[in-house]
Structure formats: structure tokens, C-alpha cells
Amino acid sequence: MARKIGSRYTAHQILGRGSAGTVWLGEGPDGPVAIKLLREDLASDQELVGRFVQERAALVSLDHPRVVGVRDLVVDGNDLALVMDLIRGTDLRTLLDRERRLTPSDAVALAADIADALAAAHTAGYVHRDVKPENILLDGDTRRALLTDFGVAKLIDEPRRGGAGRVVGTPDYVAPEIVEGLPPRASVDIYALATVLYELLAGFTPFGGGHPGAVLRRHVTERVAPLPGIPDELWQLIHQCLAKAPASRLRAMEVGARLRDLLPSLAGYPALEIDEPEPETEPEPPYAPYVAPAGPQQPQPPFRGAIPLVRASTAPDSANRETHTSMRVPGADELAGGAHGTARAPRAPGQRRAGSARHRAAERRRRMKLAAAGTAAAVALGVGGWLALTGDPDDPPPAVEQSTP
């Protein structure tokens, strides 16, 4: 059913749904367009609408072949929409869901395209803040990658929405400095891009799995596990871009140039054959029970180690995937509660991952068997010692002479 968007555009059918809104196939004065209609709660926020209007010129001015261009911004009653170039193809998440992982040459080529897009944006002074497969589109004709949703995370993410110290992001791709409460710089996009490249090669993200609070903690406390089967130069590039310290990461222009330099050497490399790490079975971080005392009081802080998360929207990024999350930045004591070591190391087929639930259960069974064997040995030694002292077990025990007073 057609729907009018402002006075110039008509939305015909839904192409997809995301955490910030719904994307429609539309028609404008210059032909087909994609129309991203933002959620009603965002469109009813007058302060947010004002910020969108202020950012309109910046959004429209970002012109690069690897960036999905924003043509117009529509504010009409309860409708707040971004009118964008129509890309006839799919997104990278859909491709990953179908193929699981890509060959190194395909993965690096796509990552180089996105690095070029980020280089143009960073040069113009913009930070994307939400680089992930859902925001990377693939042109159906050229199979080149384009980055979309520039400016959306920035416009939605501001202190007044939920208070200071909150950020909007997707846990698997959030840079550690964001988790620690630092302002987003260009380096957060490099970290997210390296995470996407790791996922294209491995089929899973380096710190994902389990409760989102645990994912955030791993970004800060865990080292990235190396990927076997790729050239060392490619791994060193990924490793540097996933550095915990933002200053240690490469710039987008350097990433794009180095990835393209690597492309000829990757010809013929097959997709990796590694097992995905077992999903984490740890429960949601607990909260301390709180009983309100008499009189006005401030609530107690959550239990040590808890990182409460509040979903920004009930609308998933795809049919079965909800990733965009509004997060309270955890305190230093909460981050200190995480384990230190290498996160989600790829394993040979059938090998248990150290620290996983199955690994811990197997370790407990092994310790119980050792304890049982030790007990049996101790009992045997005790019986043997008694026999050595008492002689033949069939002999009657010696009489005990009792003295009389």
C-alpha cells in the first residue's frame, strides 16, 4: 500500500526493518529511492528532529562512491525520514547468513571498500559509530560494498536520551574506549571495521557470544584470538586495528591501501575451515536485591560485575537478529570482574574450548575421578597398614587385661 512521505516522495513497499526504523522502496521526482522512515518515538522527539534538521547539510554533503548518499531529509507531521540512493542488492549480513564466511580475497576486497568510505567520512570530520554488516550494502551489479546509515547513530546518541554515560551501539562491534565511556573518535570505526573483517573470515566476531554485558567486558579485558590459515601480514593488520589503545590503530586511508596491497597475494586462498566457539552459557549478570528503606533514598548500585543493558528498540535489525543496544557505561570495578586472556579462540573440529561450559564440566568430572581414586587409595593403604600391624585377620584380637583398683 502506497504511503506519502512529505510532498515529493511516495513509499511503496517495505525493504527491511532496522533498529532505527523501516526502509521502504520509494519514488521521488528523480526516480526510485530508498526511504528510511525513523521510529515514531524518534519522530515525536522535537529536540531530535531539530538536530536532524541541523545535520541535513552535512548528511547530504557526504558524497563518495562507497557511501550510500542521502538525498533529502523529510520532516512531515509524525514522519521523520531520510531519502537515500537506492542500492539494488543485499546487505552483508544476508550474505554472511547464506555463506557463513568468505574467502580471504573477497573479504579483504569488501573491507577495502568500506575503509575507503570511512576515509572520506573521517576526512570530512564525520564518525559513523555503527559499522556492522547490517549497515554495509552490496551492489547487485558490481558486488562492491557501500556504507549506509551515516549520521543515524550520532543523531540518536546523545546524553539526554537516558542520561550521561550512555551510548548507542551494537555490542559485537563496540570499541573498548566506548565501553569505558570515552567519546567516539574515528578510531572506533576502524575497530568496528576490523571486527567485520574478522567475522567475514572466521564466520563469527572475535568477542561476541552470550549476554551483551559479557561481550562488552571482553572488548576491554580479552585479547583477540589469532586466525589460522591466513597470511601473517593480513593477521597483523587485523590485530593492529583491534588494538585496545585507539592511538595504536591505523587510519582508514592506511587500512584501505594496505588491504589493496594484500589482495594479489590472497588469490587462491580458500575460505577458512574452523569451528565457531561454543556459545557462552553464563547467565545474565545478576542484580543485588534491593529493599527500599523508609523515607526518600537513592537506589543502591547494581551488583558488582553487572552491566545493565536497555534495548533501544524492539525492532530487530533483521527478522531474527536484534543487535542495536543502548548501554550504560560500566564502572571500573565492573570491568575488572571480567576474565583476562584470549577470547573465543578458534578450535579444531571437536576440540573443546578452554573455559567453556563443556570444558568446565569435563574438568570437574576429571577432578572428581581423581578424588575418588585418591580416596580409594587412602582406604587401601589404611587397611593394608592395619593388617600389617595386627597380623592375620582371621586371628582373634588379643585380650585386653583390665587392672583392678
Secondary structure as the mmCIF struct_conf table of DSSP 4:
data_model
#
loop_
_struct_conf.conf_type_id
_struct_conf.id
_struct_conf.beg_label_comp_id
_struct_conf.beg_label_asym_id
_struct_conf.beg_label_seq_id
_struct_conf.end_label_comp_id
_struct_conf.end_label_asym_id
_struct_conf.end_label_seq_id
STRN STRN1 ARG A 3 ILE A 5
TURN_TY1_P TURN_TY1_P1 GLY A 6 ARG A 8
STRN STRN2 TYR A 9 ARG A 17
BEND BEND1 SER A 19 ALA A 20
STRN STRN3 GLY A 21 GLY A 28
TURN_TY1_P TURN_TY1_P2 PRO A 29 ASP A 30
STRN STRN4 GLY A 31 LEU A 38
HELX_RH_AL_P HELX_RH_AL_P1 GLU A 40 ALA A 43
TURN_TY1_P TURN_TY1_P3 SER A 44 SER A 44
HELX_RH_AL_P HELX_RH_AL_P2 GLN A 46 SER A 61
TURN_TY1_P TURN_TY1_P4 PRO A 65 ARG A 66
STRN STRN5 VAL A 67 VAL A 67
STRN STRN6 VAL A 70 ASP A 76
TURN_TY1_P TURN_TY1_P5 GLY A 77 ASN A 78
STRN STRN7 ASP A 79 MET A 84
STRN STRN8 GLY A 89 ASP A 91
HELX_RH_AL_P HELX_RH_AL_P3 LEU A 92 GLU A 99
BEND BEND2 ARG A 100 ARG A 101
HELX_RH_AL_P HELX_RH_AL_P4 PRO A 104 THR A 123
TURN_TY1_P TURN_TY1_P6 ALA A 124 GLY A 125
BEND BEND3 ARG A 129 ARG A 129
BEND BEND4 LYS A 132 LYS A 132
HELX_RH_3T_P HELX_RH_3T_P1 PRO A 133 ASN A 135
STRN STRN9 ILE A 136 ASP A 139
TURN_TY1_P TURN_TY1_P7 GLY A 140 THR A 142
STRN STRN10 ALA A 145 LEU A 147
TURN_TY1_P TURN_TY1_P8 PHE A 150 GLY A 151
HELX_RH_AL_P HELX_RH_AL_P5 VAL A 152 ILE A 156
TURN_TY1_P TURN_TY1_P9 PRO A 159 GLY A 162
TURN_TY1_P TURN_TY1_P10 ALA A 164 GLY A 165
STRN STRN11 ARG A 166 GLY A 169
HELX_RH_3T_P HELX_RH_3T_P2 PRO A 171 TYR A 173
HELX_RH_AL_P HELX_RH_AL_P6 PRO A 176 VAL A 179
TURN_TY1_P TURN_TY1_P11 GLU A 180 GLY A 181
HELX_LH_PP_P HELX_LH_PP_P1 LEU A 182 PRO A 184
HELX_RH_AL_P HELX_RH_AL_P7 ALA A 186 ALA A 202
BEND BEND5 GLY A 203 PHE A 204
BEND BEND6 PRO A 206 PHE A 207
BEND BEND7 GLY A 210 GLY A 210
HELX_RH_AL_P HELX_RH_AL_P8 PRO A 212 THR A 221
STRN STRN12 GLU A 222 VAL A 224
HELX_LH_PP_P HELX_LH_PP_P2 ALA A 225 LEU A 227
TURN_TY1_P TURN_TY1_P12 PRO A 228 GLY A 229
BEND BEND8 ILE A 230 ILE A 230
HELX_RH_AL_P HELX_RH_AL_P9 ASP A 232 CYS A 241
TURN_TY1_P TURN_TY1_P13 LEU A 242 LEU A 242
BEND BEND9 LYS A 244 ALA A 245
HELX_RH_3T_P HELX_RH_3T_P3 PRO A 246 SER A 248
BEND BEND10 ARG A 249 ARG A 249
HELX_LH_PP_P HELX_LH_PP_P3 LEU A 250 ARG A 251
HELX_RH_AL_P HELX_RH_AL_P10 ALA A 252 LEU A 262
HELX_RH_3T_P HELX_RH_3T_P4 LEU A 263 LEU A 266
TURN_TY1_P TURN_TY1_P14 ALA A 267 GLY A 268
HELX_LH_PP_P HELX_LH_PP_P4 TYR A 269 LEU A 272
STRN STRN13 ASP A 275 ASP A 275
HELX_LH_PP_P HELX_LH_PP_P5 GLU A 276 GLU A 280
HELX_LH_PP_P HELX_LH_PP_P6 GLU A 282 PRO A 286
HELX_LH_PP_P HELX_LH_PP_P7 ALA A 292 PRO A 293
BEND BEND11 ALA A 294 PRO A 296
HELX_LH_PP_P HELX_LH_PP_P8 GLN A 298 PHE A 303
TURN_TY1_P TURN_TY1_P15 ARG A 304 GLY A 305
STRN STRN14 LEU A 309 ARG A 311
BEND BEND12 ALA A 312 ALA A 312
BEND BEND13 THR A 314 ALA A 315
BEND BEND14 ASP A 317 ASP A 317
STRN STRN15 SER A 318 SER A 318
TURN_TY1_P TURN_TY1_P16 ALA A 319 ASN A 320
STRN STRN16 ARG A 321 ARG A 321
STRN STRN17 THR A 325 ARG A 328
HELX_LH_PP_P HELX_LH_PP_P9 VAL A 329 GLY A 331
HELX_RH_AL_P HELX_RH_AL_P11 ALA A 332 LEU A 335
TURN_TY1_P TURN_TY1_P17 ALA A 336 GLY A 337
BEND BEND15 GLY A 338 GLY A 338
STRN STRN18 GLY A 341 ALA A 343
BEND BEND16 ARG A 344 ARG A 344
STRN STRN19 ARG A 347 ARG A 347
TURN_TY1_P TURN_TY1_P18 PRO A 349 GLY A 350
HELX_LH_PP_P HELX_LH_PP_P10 GLN A 351 ARG A 353
TURN_TY1_P TURN_TY1_P19 ALA A 354 GLY A 355
BEND BEND17 SER A 356 SER A 356
HELX_RH_AL_P HELX_RH_AL_P12 ALA A 357 THR A 390
TURN_TY1_P TURN_TY1_P20 PRO A 393 ASP A 394
BEND BEND18 ASP A 395 ASP A 395
HELX_LH_PP_P HELX_LH_PP_P11 PRO A 396 SER A 403
#
